[in-house]
Amino acid sequence: IMGRKFVVGGNWKMNGDKNQINEIVNNLKKGPLDENVEVIIGVPAVYLAYVKSIVPDSIAVAAQNCWKVPKGAFTGEISPAMLKDVGINWVILGHSERRSIFGEKDELVAEKVAHALESGLKVIACIGETLEEREAGKTEEVVFRQTKALLPAIGDKWANVVLAYEPVWAIGTGKTASPQQAQEVHSSLRNWLSTNASPDVANAVRIQYGGSVTAANCKELAACSDIDGFLVGGASLKPEFVDIINATN
Ligand code: PEP
């Protein structure tokens, strides 16, 4: 992991009500959480301010999406400026569900990333291939293409970016990438960044793995040298999220 602080995100997706949120937050407060791990929970927009008001400052809160300009006639959308205004400092962008269900293309994701970073938000930027793409031998091509689109958007703000490698076939399927499969992509992505961004960026940027991470498989994945954390969907709603946060212990 070479000095990169382990970072674990929870993506609640469109789940949770106040009762369940209170349970999840109480469980996180009880922990105990490894103090050397950065924790970020991705919360449905309507609950962001509520969650921010009940979590300890040591746990960051992220939106799961945002729009690409500060304000205006964009019915239903939320801007980075609004997130900042209610104390939210992180946003998850380019999640595979945004890409596949809501049709977000590389270019739009890049515009959102650029504006979020310009607005002072930190970004978890998600990339990853589908099963079809993997079986066609296109995993690297897809992951590099998605990351390439982000380069001009990120510019010199890499310190505020976490990349999440999430193979689509592993998200919500119970089918985790093996540690070898994940490490292989993380390592080649880091090499690609060394050439196409800079060696410093490649060394410093944290690359999370996401896709059916559980308490049972997290330690093996966390032991891989290029896996610097996780983005966790389903299991982030459960008590085992604490064990995933503590995966490097
Ligand atoms: C995700 O939503 O980013 C994710 C990885 O989901 P899950 O852990 O449920 O596969």
py3Dmol code that shows the C-alpha trace and the ligand (Angstrom):
import py3Dmol

protein = """\
ATOM      1  CA  ILE A   1       0.000   0.000   0.000  1.00  0.00           C
ATOM      2  CA  MET A   2       3.155   2.187   0.174  1.00  0.00           C
ATOM      3  CA  GLY A   3       1.983   5.051   2.375  1.00  0.00           C
ATOM      4  CA  ARG A   4      -1.443   5.304   0.808  1.00  0.00           C
ATOM      5  CA  LYS A   5      -4.076   5.657   3.546  1.00  0.00           C
ATOM      6  CA  PHE A   6      -6.634   2.847   3.303  1.00  0.00           C
ATOM      7  CA  VAL A   7     -10.003   4.296   2.342  1.00  0.00           C
ATOM      8  CA  VAL A   8     -13.339   2.509   2.645  1.00  0.00           C
ATOM      9  CA  GLY A   9     -16.514   3.908   1.162  1.00  0.00           C
ATOM     10  CA  GLY A  10     -20.040   2.718   1.766  1.00  0.00           C
ATOM     11  CA  ASN A  11     -22.547   3.175  -1.036  1.00  0.00           C
ATOM     12  CA  TRP A  12     -26.038   2.866   0.378  1.00  0.00           C
ATOM     13  CA  LYS A  13     -27.568   3.386  -3.075  1.00  0.00           C
ATOM     14  CA  MET A  14     -31.340   4.010  -2.809  1.00  0.00           C
ATOM     15  CA  ASN A  15     -31.670   2.254   0.541  1.00  0.00           C
ATOM     16  CA  GLY A  16     -32.383   3.218   4.108  1.00  0.00           C
ATOM     17  CA  ASP A  17     -34.991   5.089   6.104  1.00  0.00           C
ATOM     18  CA  LYS A  18     -34.435   7.056   9.309  1.00  0.00           C
ATOM     19  CA  ASN A  19     -34.723   3.960  11.487  1.00  0.00           C
ATOM     20  CA  GLN A  20     -32.241   1.957   9.472  1.00  0.00           C
ATOM     21  CA  ILE A  21     -29.918   4.947   9.170  1.00  0.00           C
ATOM     22  CA  ASN A  22     -29.882   5.362  12.951  1.00  0.00           C
ATOM     23  CA  GLU A  23     -28.959   1.682  13.284  1.00  0.00           C
ATOM     24  CA  ILE A  24     -26.177   1.907  10.726  1.00  0.00           C
ATOM     25  CA  VAL A  25     -24.727   5.043  12.317  1.00  0.00           C
ATOM     26  CA  ASN A  26     -24.937   3.620  15.834  1.00  0.00           C
ATOM     27  CA  ASN A  27     -23.109   0.543  14.641  1.00  0.00           C
ATOM     28  CA  LEU A  28     -20.349   2.696  13.138  1.00  0.00           C
ATOM     29  CA  LYS A  29     -20.123   4.751  16.340  1.00  0.00           C
ATOM     30  CA  LYS A  30     -19.776   1.573  18.352  1.00  0.00           C
ATOM     31  CA  GLY A  31     -17.086   0.338  15.961  1.00  0.00           C
ATOM     32  CA  PRO A  32     -14.385   0.230  16.960  1.00  0.00           C
ATOM     33  CA  LEU A  33     -13.016   1.550  13.663  1.00  0.00           C
ATOM     34  CA  ASP A  34      -9.334   1.472  12.762  1.00  0.00           C
ATOM     35  CA  GLU A  35      -8.239   5.095  13.136  1.00  0.00           C
ATOM     36  CA  ASN A  36      -5.816   4.751  10.237  1.00  0.00           C
ATOM     37  CA  VAL A  37      -8.633   4.129   7.777  1.00  0.00           C
ATOM     38  CA  GLU A  38     -10.557   6.892   6.041  1.00  0.00           C
ATOM     39  CA  VAL A  39     -14.295   6.153   6.052  1.00  0.00           C
ATOM     40  CA  ILE A  40     -16.808   7.758   3.687  1.00  0.00           C
ATOM     41  CA  ILE A  41     -20.493   6.859   3.563  1.00  0.00           C
ATOM     42  CA  GLY A  42     -22.505   7.529   0.411  1.00  0.00           C
ATOM     43  CA  VAL A  43     -26.009   8.530   1.385  1.00  0.00           C
ATOM     44  CA  PRO A  44     -29.238   9.214  -0.573  1.00  0.00           C
ATOM     45  CA  ALA A  45     -29.541  12.962  -1.168  1.00  0.00           C
ATOM     46  CA  VAL A  46     -32.560  13.551   1.064  1.00  0.00           C
ATOM     47  CA  TYR A  47     -30.708  12.119   4.066  1.00  0.00           C
ATOM     48  CA  LEU A  48     -27.329  13.809   3.575  1.00  0.00           C
ATOM     49  CA  ALA A  49     -27.881  16.639   6.044  1.00  0.00           C
ATOM     50  CA  TYR A  50     -29.470  14.307   8.589  1.00  0.00           C
ATOM     51  CA  VAL A  51     -26.614  11.809   8.421  1.00  0.00           C
ATOM     52  CA  LYS A  52     -24.044  14.601   8.558  1.00  0.00           C
ATOM     53  CA  SER A  53     -25.709  15.820  11.768  1.00  0.00           C
ATOM     54  CA  ILE A  54     -25.482  12.441  13.527  1.00  0.00           C
ATOM     55  CA  VAL A  55     -22.124  10.971  12.444  1.00  0.00           C
ATOM     56  CA  PRO A  56     -18.844  11.779  14.182  1.00  0.00           C
ATOM     57  CA  ASP A  57     -16.567  14.127  12.219  1.00  0.00           C
ATOM     58  CA  SER A  58     -14.171  11.212  11.677  1.00  0.00           C
ATOM     59  CA  ILE A  59     -16.670   9.707   9.223  1.00  0.00           C
ATOM     60  CA  ALA A  60     -17.097  11.596   5.954  1.00  0.00           C
ATOM     61  CA  VAL A  61     -20.408  11.752   4.128  1.00  0.00           C
ATOM     62  CA  ALA A  62     -20.706  11.574   0.338  1.00  0.00           C
ATOM     63  CA  ALA A  63     -23.453  12.274  -2.149  1.00  0.00           C
ATOM     64  CA  GLN A  64     -24.003   9.546  -4.744  1.00  0.00           C
ATOM     65  CA  ASN A  65     -24.262  11.939  -7.667  1.00  0.00           C
ATOM     66  CA  CYS A  66     -24.361  15.646  -8.495  1.00  0.00           C
ATOM     67  CA  TRP A  67     -24.810  17.908 -11.488  1.00  0.00           C
ATOM     68  CA  LYS A  68     -22.129  19.751 -13.468  1.00  0.00           C
ATOM     69  CA  VAL A  69     -22.987  23.420 -12.874  1.00  0.00           C
ATOM     70  CA  PRO A  70     -23.581  25.437  -9.669  1.00  0.00           C
ATOM     71  CA  LYS A  71     -27.273  26.321 -10.082  1.00  0.00           C
ATOM     72  CA  GLY A  72     -30.070  26.953 -12.501  1.00  0.00           C
ATOM     73  CA  ALA A  73     -32.891  25.359 -14.445  1.00  0.00           C
ATOM     74  CA  PHE A  74     -32.017  21.693 -13.889  1.00  0.00           C
ATOM     75  CA  THR A  75     -35.103  20.292 -12.224  1.00  0.00           C
ATOM     76  CA  GLY A  76     -34.337  17.438  -9.873  1.00  0.00           C
ATOM     77  CA  GLU A  77     -30.595  17.975  -9.781  1.00  0.00           C
ATOM     78  CA  ILE A  78     -28.229  18.901  -6.951  1.00  0.00           C
ATOM     79  CA  SER A  79     -25.032  20.936  -7.318  1.00  0.00           C
ATOM     80  CA  PRO A  80     -21.669  20.615  -5.599  1.00  0.00           C
ATOM     81  CA  ALA A  81     -22.221  24.113  -4.168  1.00  0.00           C
ATOM     82  CA  MET A  82     -25.391  22.880  -2.463  1.00  0.00           C
ATOM     83  CA  LEU A  83     -23.587  19.844  -1.089  1.00  0.00           C
ATOM     84  CA  LYS A  84     -20.810  22.040   0.294  1.00  0.00           C
ATOM     85  CA  ASP A  85     -23.445  24.349   1.779  1.00  0.00           C
ATOM     86  CA  VAL A  86     -24.863  21.538   3.925  1.00  0.00           C
ATOM     87  CA  GLY A  87     -21.415  20.313   4.980  1.00  0.00           C
ATOM     88  CA  ILE A  88     -20.911  17.492   2.477  1.00  0.00           C
ATOM     89  CA  ASN A  89     -17.352  17.229   1.163  1.00  0.00           C
ATOM     90  CA  TRP A  90     -17.443  14.112  -1.020  1.00  0.00           C
ATOM     91  CA  VAL A  91     -19.341  12.814  -4.024  1.00  0.00           C
ATOM     92  CA  ILE A  92     -19.368   9.436  -5.775  1.00  0.00           C
ATOM     93  CA  LEU A  93     -19.395   9.940  -9.557  1.00  0.00           C
ATOM     94  CA  GLY A  94     -19.605   7.585 -12.512  1.00  0.00           C
ATOM     95  CA  HIS A  95     -21.008   4.648 -10.578  1.00  0.00           C
ATOM     96  CA  SER A  96     -21.899   1.811 -12.952  1.00  0.00           C
ATOM     97  CA  GLU A  97     -25.585   2.204 -12.088  1.00  0.00           C
ATOM     98  CA  ARG A  98     -25.415   5.870 -13.156  1.00  0.00           C
ATOM     99  CA  ARG A  99     -23.671   4.807 -16.342  1.00  0.00           C
ATOM    100  CA  SER A 100     -25.932   1.872 -17.245  1.00  0.00           C
ATOM    101  CA  ILE A 101     -29.364   2.858 -15.877  1.00  0.00           C
ATOM    102  CA  PHE A 102     -29.135   6.624 -16.359  1.00  0.00           C
ATOM    103  CA  GLY A 103     -27.020   6.607 -19.487  1.00  0.00           C
ATOM    104  CA  GLU A 104     -24.072   8.617 -18.167  1.00  0.00           C
ATOM    105  CA  LYS A 105     -21.227   8.523 -20.679  1.00  0.00           C
ATOM    106  CA  ASP A 106     -17.519   9.054 -20.026  1.00  0.00           C
ATOM    107  CA  GLU A 107     -17.805  12.703 -21.163  1.00  0.00           C
ATOM    108  CA  LEU A 108     -20.630  13.571 -18.781  1.00  0.00           C
ATOM    109  CA  VAL A 109     -18.914  11.815 -15.895  1.00  0.00           C
ATOM    110  CA  ALA A 110     -15.788  13.847 -16.685  1.00  0.00           C
ATOM    111  CA  GLU A 111     -17.756  17.121 -16.725  1.00  0.00           C
ATOM    112  CA  LYS A 112     -19.266  16.250 -13.354  1.00  0.00           C
ATOM    113  CA  VAL A 113     -15.862  15.332 -11.926  1.00  0.00           C
ATOM    114  CA  ALA A 114     -14.340  18.576 -13.193  1.00  0.00           C
ATOM    115  CA  HIS A 115     -17.061  20.745 -11.701  1.00  0.00           C
ATOM    116  CA  ALA A 116     -17.148  18.854  -8.401  1.00  0.00           C
ATOM    117  CA  LEU A 117     -13.381  19.266  -7.983  1.00  0.00           C
ATOM    118  CA  GLU A 118     -13.525  22.952  -8.989  1.00  0.00           C
ATOM    119  CA  SER A 119     -16.212  23.402  -6.336  1.00  0.00           C
ATOM    120  CA  GLY A 120     -13.952  21.927  -3.663  1.00  0.00           C
ATOM    121  CA  LEU A 121     -15.561  18.509  -3.360  1.00  0.00           C
ATOM    122  CA  LYS A 122     -13.525  15.346  -3.169  1.00  0.00           C
ATOM    123  CA  VAL A 123     -14.514  12.668  -5.638  1.00  0.00           C
ATOM    124  CA  ILE A 124     -14.745   8.896  -5.687  1.00  0.00           C
ATOM    125  CA  ALA A 125     -14.645   8.238  -9.433  1.00  0.00           C
ATOM    126  CA  CYS A 126     -15.890   4.803 -10.486  1.00  0.00           C
ATOM    127  CA  ILE A 127     -14.709   2.767 -13.448  1.00  0.00           C
ATOM    128  CA  GLY A 128     -15.032  -0.861 -14.457  1.00  0.00           C
ATOM    129  CA  GLU A 129     -15.830  -3.285 -17.256  1.00  0.00           C
ATOM    130  CA  THR A 130     -18.950  -5.342 -17.903  1.00  0.00           C
ATOM    131  CA  LEU A 131     -18.893  -9.133 -18.093  1.00  0.00           C
ATOM    132  CA  GLU A 132     -19.194  -8.957 -21.863  1.00  0.00           C
ATOM    133  CA  GLU A 133     -16.201  -6.637 -22.051  1.00  0.00           C
ATOM    134  CA  ARG A 134     -14.133  -8.853 -19.745  1.00  0.00           C
ATOM    135  CA  GLU A 135     -14.964 -11.964 -21.740  1.00  0.00           C
ATOM    136  CA  ALA A 136     -13.988 -10.151 -24.924  1.00  0.00           C
ATOM    137  CA  GLY A 137     -10.580  -9.423 -23.378  1.00  0.00           C
ATOM    138  CA  LYS A 138     -11.317  -5.687 -23.212  1.00  0.00           C
ATOM    139  CA  THR A 139     -10.972  -5.056 -19.485  1.00  0.00           C
ATOM    140  CA  GLU A 140      -7.877  -2.869 -19.717  1.00  0.00           C
ATOM    141  CA  GLU A 141      -9.101  -1.055 -22.805  1.00  0.00           C
ATOM    142  CA  VAL A 142     -12.334  -0.083 -21.035  1.00  0.00           C
ATOM    143  CA  VAL A 143     -10.747   0.875 -17.732  1.00  0.00           C
ATOM    144  CA  PHE A 144      -8.050   2.934 -19.473  1.00  0.00           C
ATOM    145  CA  ARG A 145     -10.640   4.653 -21.708  1.00  0.00           C
ATOM    146  CA  GLN A 146     -12.812   5.568 -18.712  1.00  0.00           C
ATOM    147  CA  THR A 147      -9.804   6.862 -16.796  1.00  0.00           C
ATOM    148  CA  LYS A 148      -8.422   8.750 -19.796  1.00  0.00           C
ATOM    149  CA  ALA A 149     -11.668  10.718 -20.010  1.00  0.00           C
ATOM    150  CA  LEU A 150     -11.054  11.853 -16.435  1.00  0.00           C
ATOM    151  CA  LEU A 151      -7.488  13.122 -16.902  1.00  0.00           C
ATOM    152  CA  PRO A 152      -8.302  16.655 -18.151  1.00  0.00           C
ATOM    153  CA  ALA A 153     -11.183  16.845 -15.653  1.00  0.00           C
ATOM    154  CA  ILE A 154      -8.901  16.073 -12.750  1.00  0.00           C
ATOM    155  CA  GLY A 155      -5.950  18.163 -13.907  1.00  0.00           C
ATOM    156  CA  ASP A 156      -3.691  18.817 -10.918  1.00  0.00           C
ATOM    157  CA  LYS A 157      -6.352  17.873  -8.346  1.00  0.00           C
ATOM    158  CA  TRP A 158      -5.432  14.211  -7.961  1.00  0.00           C
ATOM    159  CA  ALA A 159      -5.050  14.665  -4.202  1.00  0.00           C
ATOM    160  CA  ASN A 160      -8.837  15.057  -4.045  1.00  0.00           C
ATOM    161  CA  VAL A 161      -9.637  11.954  -6.070  1.00  0.00           C
ATOM    162  CA  VAL A 162     -10.052   8.308  -5.164  1.00  0.00           C
ATOM    163  CA  LEU A 163     -10.526   5.850  -8.030  1.00  0.00           C
ATOM    164  CA  ALA A 164     -12.902   2.946  -7.509  1.00  0.00           C
ATOM    165  CA  TYR A 165     -12.336  -0.053  -9.768  1.00  0.00           C
ATOM    166  CA  GLU A 166     -15.664  -1.830  -9.822  1.00  0.00           C
ATOM    167  CA  PRO A 167     -16.084  -4.629 -12.350  1.00  0.00           C
ATOM    168  CA  VAL A 168     -19.761  -4.389 -13.255  1.00  0.00           C
ATOM    169  CA  TRP A 169     -20.179  -8.172 -13.162  1.00  0.00           C
ATOM    170  CA  ALA A 170     -19.163  -8.120  -9.495  1.00  0.00           C
ATOM    171  CA  ILE A 171     -21.504  -5.354  -8.329  1.00  0.00           C
ATOM    172  CA  GLY A 172     -24.449  -6.637  -6.337  1.00  0.00           C
ATOM    173  CA  THR A 173     -24.011 -10.117  -7.774  1.00  0.00           C
ATOM    174  CA  GLY A 174     -22.239 -11.900  -4.936  1.00  0.00           C
ATOM    175  CA  LYS A 175     -19.537 -12.656  -7.507  1.00  0.00           C
ATOM    176  CA  THR A 176     -16.401 -10.979  -6.175  1.00  0.00           C
ATOM    177  CA  ALA A 177     -13.322 -10.547  -8.318  1.00  0.00           C
ATOM    178  CA  SER A 178     -10.606 -12.830  -7.011  1.00  0.00           C
ATOM    179  CA  PRO A 179      -7.735 -11.010  -5.302  1.00  0.00           C
ATOM    180  CA  GLN A 180      -5.596 -11.911  -8.334  1.00  0.00           C
ATOM    181  CA  GLN A 181      -8.135 -10.526 -10.809  1.00  0.00           C
ATOM    182  CA  ALA A 182      -8.509  -7.296  -8.850  1.00  0.00           C
ATOM    183  CA  GLN A 183      -4.797  -6.845  -8.202  1.00  0.00           C
ATOM    184  CA  GLU A 184      -4.052  -7.377 -11.899  1.00  0.00           C
ATOM    185  CA  VAL A 185      -6.317  -4.513 -12.962  1.00  0.00           C
ATOM    186  CA  HIS A 186      -5.243  -2.216 -10.111  1.00  0.00           C
ATOM    187  CA  SER A 187      -1.611  -2.777 -10.970  1.00  0.00           C
ATOM    188  CA  SER A 188      -2.030  -2.195 -14.703  1.00  0.00           C
ATOM    189  CA  LEU A 189      -4.139   0.899 -14.031  1.00  0.00           C
ATOM    190  CA  ARG A 190      -1.397   2.259 -11.777  1.00  0.00           C
ATOM    191  CA  ASN A 191       1.166   1.600 -14.519  1.00  0.00           C
ATOM    192  CA  TRP A 192      -1.057   3.324 -17.036  1.00  0.00           C
ATOM    193  CA  LEU A 193      -1.364   6.337 -14.703  1.00  0.00           C
ATOM    194  CA  SER A 194       2.391   6.471 -14.333  1.00  0.00           C
ATOM    195  CA  THR A 195       2.704   6.935 -18.088  1.00  0.00           C
ATOM    196  CA  ASN A 196      -0.402   9.001 -18.761  1.00  0.00           C
ATOM    197  CA  ALA A 197      -0.656  11.169 -15.632  1.00  0.00           C
ATOM    198  CA  SER A 198       2.659  11.018 -13.747  1.00  0.00           C
ATOM    199  CA  PRO A 199       4.663   8.594 -11.616  1.00  0.00           C
ATOM    200  CA  ASP A 200       3.818  10.697  -8.541  1.00  0.00           C
ATOM    201  CA  VAL A 201       0.097  10.486  -9.255  1.00  0.00           C
ATOM    202  CA  ALA A 202       0.349   6.746  -9.851  1.00  0.00           C
ATOM    203  CA  ASN A 203       2.152   6.214  -6.555  1.00  0.00           C
ATOM    204  CA  ALA A 204      -0.142   8.401  -4.488  1.00  0.00           C
ATOM    205  CA  VAL A 205      -3.626   7.784  -5.851  1.00  0.00           C
ATOM    206  CA  ARG A 206      -5.740   5.371  -3.918  1.00  0.00           C
ATOM    207  CA  ILE A 207      -7.563   2.725  -5.941  1.00  0.00           C
ATOM    208  CA  GLN A 208     -10.496   1.087  -4.210  1.00  0.00           C
ATOM    209  CA  TYR A 209     -11.916  -2.255  -5.250  1.00  0.00           C
ATOM    210  CA  GLY A 210     -15.693  -2.569  -5.364  1.00  0.00           C
ATOM    211  CA  GLY A 211     -17.964  -5.498  -6.139  1.00  0.00           C
ATOM    212  CA  SER A 212     -19.547  -7.817  -3.602  1.00  0.00           C
ATOM    213  CA  VAL A 213     -17.016  -7.067  -0.881  1.00  0.00           C
ATOM    214  CA  THR A 214     -17.957  -8.741   2.392  1.00  0.00           C
ATOM    215  CA  ALA A 215     -16.423  -9.367   5.803  1.00  0.00           C
ATOM    216  CA  ALA A 216     -15.544 -12.835   4.523  1.00  0.00           C
ATOM    217  CA  ASN A 217     -13.514 -11.788   1.463  1.00  0.00           C
ATOM    218  CA  CYS A 218     -12.154  -8.353   2.430  1.00  0.00           C
ATOM    219  CA  LYS A 219      -8.926  -9.395   4.143  1.00  0.00           C
ATOM    220  CA  GLU A 220      -7.569 -11.312   1.168  1.00  0.00           C
ATOM    221  CA  LEU A 221      -8.375  -8.411  -1.151  1.00  0.00           C
ATOM    222  CA  ALA A 222      -6.912  -5.856   1.265  1.00  0.00           C
ATOM    223  CA  ALA A 223      -3.648  -7.781   1.315  1.00  0.00           C
ATOM    224  CA  CYS A 224      -3.048  -7.004  -2.384  1.00  0.00           C
ATOM    225  CA  SER A 225      -0.384  -4.345  -2.829  1.00  0.00           C
ATOM    226  CA  ASP A 226      -2.375  -2.128  -5.226  1.00  0.00           C
ATOM    227  CA  ILE A 227      -5.749  -2.342  -3.448  1.00  0.00           C
ATOM    228  CA  ASP A 228      -6.002   0.733  -1.221  1.00  0.00           C
ATOM    229  CA  GLY A 229      -9.527   0.340   0.056  1.00  0.00           C
ATOM    230  CA  PHE A 230     -13.043  -0.661  -0.915  1.00  0.00           C
ATOM    231  CA  LEU A 231     -16.263   0.770  -2.201  1.00  0.00           C
ATOM    232  CA  VAL A 232     -18.961  -1.320  -0.595  1.00  0.00           C
ATOM    233  CA  GLY A 233     -22.618  -1.504  -1.585  1.00  0.00           C
ATOM    234  CA  GLY A 234     -24.834  -4.111   0.058  1.00  0.00           C
ATOM    235  CA  ALA A 235     -22.539  -4.872   2.985  1.00  0.00           C
ATOM    236  CA  SER A 236     -22.272  -1.170   3.906  1.00  0.00           C
ATOM    237  CA  LEU A 237     -25.850  -1.402   5.215  1.00  0.00           C
ATOM    238  CA  LYS A 238     -24.922  -4.243   7.554  1.00  0.00           C
ATOM    239  CA  PRO A 239     -22.974  -4.541  10.811  1.00  0.00           C
ATOM    240  CA  GLU A 240     -20.165  -6.311   8.910  1.00  0.00           C
ATOM    241  CA  PHE A 241     -19.227  -2.939   7.352  1.00  0.00           C
ATOM    242  CA  VAL A 242     -17.155  -2.398  10.508  1.00  0.00           C
ATOM    243  CA  ASP A 243     -15.162  -5.558   9.756  1.00  0.00           C
ATOM    244  CA  ILE A 244     -14.590  -4.381   6.178  1.00  0.00           C
ATOM    245  CA  ILE A 245     -13.308  -1.012   7.423  1.00  0.00           C
ATOM    246  CA  ASN A 246     -10.921  -2.939   9.671  1.00  0.00           C
ATOM    247  CA  ALA A 247      -9.831  -5.320   6.896  1.00  0.00           C
ATOM    248  CA  THR A 248      -6.144  -4.397   7.175  1.00  0.00           C
ATOM    249  CA  ASN A 249      -5.962  -5.234  10.904  1.00  0.00           C
TER     250      ASN A 249
END
"""
ligand_1 = """\
10
PEP
C -21.332 -0.607 -5.282
O -22.492 -0.255 -5.321
O -20.448 0.227 -5.519
C -21.009 -1.999 -4.954
C -19.770 -2.408 -5.053
O -22.050 -2.810 -4.576
P -21.946 -4.274 -3.867
O -20.896 -4.168 -2.792
O -23.309 -4.536 -3.322
O -21.534 -5.238 -4.937
"""
view = py3Dmol.view(width=600, height=400)
view.addModel(protein, "pdb")
view.setStyle({"model": 0}, {"cartoon": {"style": "trace"}})
view.addModel(ligand_1, "xyz")
view.setStyle({"model": 1}, {"stick": {}})
view.zoomTo()
view.show()
